[in-house]
Amino acid sequence: MSKRIKLVTERDVIKSVAERWKDQYQFDDGRWASAGVTPGNEVYAILRSLDLETTTAAKINSLLGNDSWTTRECLSCLMSVKTCISFNGRHICIPCVRKGAVAAGIIDPNGGAE
């Protein structure tokens, strides 16, 4: 697992949706769990058929039934966000990063660096 700090955008999350789906629903022996009434492998095939460079979060949300596959949950405020900072698999939204930087004295509350 990388300890690299990086910006994660909605597009990054969309581009990884098919492989994350596979990780969630395919067993180590290659069999698939069902995802509601649709077999997991069928959903995976649909996700793989999408152009993940251009498809929208709304289209994926409609297909999967919720937005948990196209957003990240902020570790601090617990809100679902489209853009966040990721560190070692943990996600923090930009407003919470800013609040932390203000609290640490890295930036002043008015937005400038100290």
N, C-alpha and C positions, 0 to 999 in steps of 0.2 A: 504494500500500500504506500503510495507516494505521500510524502509530507510536504509537498510543494503547495504553496499558496497560489490560488488562481481564481480568476473571475469566471463564473459560470453563468452563461446567458440562457435564455429560453431556447434558443436554437441549439445550444450544446445539449440540453436536456432532451429535446426532440430527436436529435441525431442519435442519441443513445437508447431510445425507447425500445427498439426491437430487441437489442441484445439484453437489456435489463429485463424485458418480458421473458425471454428465453431462460435467463438465469433464475427467474422466479418460478416458472411453470414447467421446466423440463427437468426430469429426474436424472441422476448420474448415469443410470442405465439406458438413457435415451427415450424412455417413455415420457408422456406428457400428462400433466394434471389438467382437469377441465377448468375453464374460467367461466363460471356461471353455467350457462347452457351451451356454450361453444367450446369445443376442444381447444386447448391451449395452442396446439400446433397450427390450427386454422387461423387463429388470431395472429400468431407469429408470421404466418405466410402473408396475411393482409398487411401487417406492419412493414414487412420486408418489401412489399410491392409499392409502398408509398415513396415518393421522392422526398426524403427527409431533409433535403436542402431547402425545399419550398413549401412543404405541407404545413398547415397551421396547427397550433395547439388545439383550437376548437374542433378540428376534424378528428384529431386523435382522442380528445376528450369525449366526443360523441361516440366514437368507435368503442372506447374502453369503459365509458359510463361515468367517468369522474376526471378531475384534473390532477390527481395525485401522480400521474405518470409524466406530466408536462410542467410541473412546478417543483420547487424544493421547499422544505419546511425550515424556517430559521430556528436555529438552536436556542436563540435568546428569547425572541418574542413569540415564537411558535406560529407565526403567520406563514401562509403559503405565498411564496414569492417567485417571480419570473427570473430575477437576476440576483446573484449572491456571491459572496466570497466563500471558496471552499478550501478547507485545510484538513487533510487527513480524513476525508470522508464526512466531515462536519460542515454544515452550511450556516452562514450568518449573513443576514440581509444588509444592504448598504447602510440604511439608517442606523442599525444596531452597531455596525462597524464604526460609524461616525460618532455615536454616543460613547463608545468605548474609547475612541481616540480623544474625545473631549475630556472624559473622566481621567484618562492617563496624562492629560496635559500636553498631548502631542499637537492638538489643534485647539484654537480658542472657540468658544461657543458661537462666535459670529462667523466662523468658517475659515479663517486664516490660520496659517501655521504659526506656532509660537516660537 
